[in-house]
C-alpha cells in the first residue's frame, strides 16, 4: 500500500528523534502504529478477534461476510486474549483491557437470525457447526443451544409501534392518544416520574471571570485596555491526554462607541431588511445573518441591500482601521507581519431573536486564522446567555458578559457557541486571514503544533487535500484522547467516508463496528462526552441482543442531554412520548422536544402544548427554522452533530416510532 505523504512526514520526524526518550516521542510514536493497524485492517483481520485459530490464514470468508453486514454493536466480551497476543487490533485490545473485557477464552461468534438481527452464538465452535446454526436461524428454526435471545425491553411500556408514515403526523397522533387517555395516567407515582432527567436539571452556564487585565499600545499609538482569558484542555485529569492545551482569547472593551452601535442596530433592525436564511455550516439551521463584505448572496445585489451594506461599512470603518485590525496584527505578529499581514476577509451581522434561532452549536472557526466578535447588545439587560466558550463538548460552558461595543478576539482553535435564553442578541463578526489578498494559508496554521497537540491535529486535518491524510490526523488526535476526534473515528469505523467537500474525493475505512463501539466507549469513559454518549445510545438501540436496550439507550441519551446535546434532547422526547425504556410521560416529552431547540422538536412540542397560543408560537418558530422544509433534512444530514456529518437525528427505537 502506498505510504501517505503525511505519514511519511511524521515517520521522518520520528526517525530523526528515535534516540531521544522525550515525552513527545513516547506520546506520538504509538500513533503511527495505531494508524498502520487501522488503515491496513481488512474484514478478515477484524474477524481475527472472534476466531483467530481458524481465520489467521486468511480464511472465514463466509463469516466475514456476516460480520461485514452487522448493523449493531457487539456486546461486552468480544475481544479474545489470544488475538491480542498475536498483535491484532492493538487499540481495541487496550480499550477492552481497561474495561475488564479481555477474555482468556474466545467468546461467541455472530449469527444472523430470521428477522435480520444478529445474535452471539456460544455453542458449536467449528466453522461447520457455526454455518449450520446460521442456516437454521435463517430458515426460522428454533435457536440452537448457546444463541441468546435479545430485543426485550422489560422496563418499556410502549403502546406498540404507531403507523409508519410521516414522522410529524405520527407524533401528533401520539399526543392526541395521550390526551384522550387523560394525560399521564401511567405517571401517577410522583417519585418514579421525578427520578428522570428533566430539561430544568441541565446546568446553567456561568459567566467567565478568570481574566487577567492589561493595557497595551497598538500600532496607531492608541492605548487599549484588554482582559486576557483562556480555556484549557483537558479540563480534568485523564489517562489519555498530553500536556494541557490552552486556547486563549482577549476582550477589548468599547471598540465601538454607543453612537456607532446604535447606528448599526438602526440599519439592521429595519423590518423591511431581509436577513439571509441559508443553512448554517455548523448545525444546518437558518443562519439569520447579513454579510457586509466577503460574500455576496442574491439578496445583496438589490439596490436596498447595497445601500445598507455601504452605510454599515462607513460606520464600521473607523473601528476596523484604527482599533481592531491593528490589534489583531499586533497580537498575532508572528504570522501577521510583512506580506502576510492579517486582513479582515469577511464581515457580517448575526441576530438571535425570539421566534428564530436561539443557539449556535459549539464549533471552531477552522476557516479563519483569527475571529473578532463585537457585541451589539448588552448581556444581562437585553439578553441572557449569549456567546459561550468551552474546553470541550463535555466541559462546563462559560458565557462572556459582553456589553455593547465590546469585542472578543481569538484564534480558530477556541471552541465556542451561542445559547440565548431570553431577549435578543446581535453581533458583528469579522474573520481574518494572514494574507492581504485573503488567500487561504490554512494548511500552515496548525502544521507545527500538530506534531504533539491533539487539538491542532484535528484542526490540521480539516485543511488536508488528501482525505486519507485527514483521517490519519484524526486517528492521531483520537489516540491522544481528543473527544471530537474519537467521535469522527467511530463514524469512520461505521463506514462513513471522509470527503474533501461535496463531490470531492473520499477516503473510507473498512467497516468495523467493534472499533466504532470501542471508540465511543473509550470517549465516554474518559470524558463523558455528549457526542460519544449519543453515538453509543444509537448503537445500543441497534443491538437486538442487548437486554433492555431502550432503557440502556435512554441513560446514554440523558448523559448527552446533560451537556446540552440537541439531538439527545429530541430523542428523550421520543422516549418519554412512546414509553421506550421509561414510563410514558407526554408532558416531559414535550419539555424535551422544546428544549432541543430543533425545528423538528419544536413542531413535536406544539402537539403537546398547554394552550393553542403556546402551540401556535412553537409552530411559528419551528417553521422559521425550517420544519418540513425540503432543505432542512439535507442540511441536518450534512452538518450532523459534534462537527461530524451524517449523524442521524431519528434513532432506531425498538418496534419503530413514527418511522423515526
Secondary structure by P-SEA (a helix, b strand, c coil): ccccaaaaaaaaaaaaccccccaaaaacaaaaaaaaaaaacccccccccccccccccccaaaaaaaaaacccccccccccaaaaaaccaaaaaaaaaaaccccccccbbbbbccccbbbbbcccccaaaaaaaaaaaaacccccccccccccccccccccccccccaaaaaaaaaaaaaaaccccccccccccccccccccccccccccccccccccccccbbbbbbbccccccccccccccccccbbbbbbcccccaaaaaaaaaaaacccccccccccccccccccccccccccccccccaaaaaaaaaaaaaaccccccccaaaaaaaacccccccccccccccbbbbbcccccccccccccccccbbbbbbccccccccccccccccccccbbbbbbccccbbbbbccccccbbbbccccccbbbbbbcccccccccccccccccccccaaaaaaaaaacccaaaaaaaaaaaaaaccaaaaaaaaaaaaccccccccccbbbbccccaaaaaaaaaaaaaccccaaaaaaaaaaaaacccccaaaaaaaaaaaaaaaaccaaaaaaaaaaaaacccccccaaaaaaaaaaaccaaaaaaaaaacccaaaaaaaaaaaaaacccccaaaaaaaaaccccccccccccccccccccc
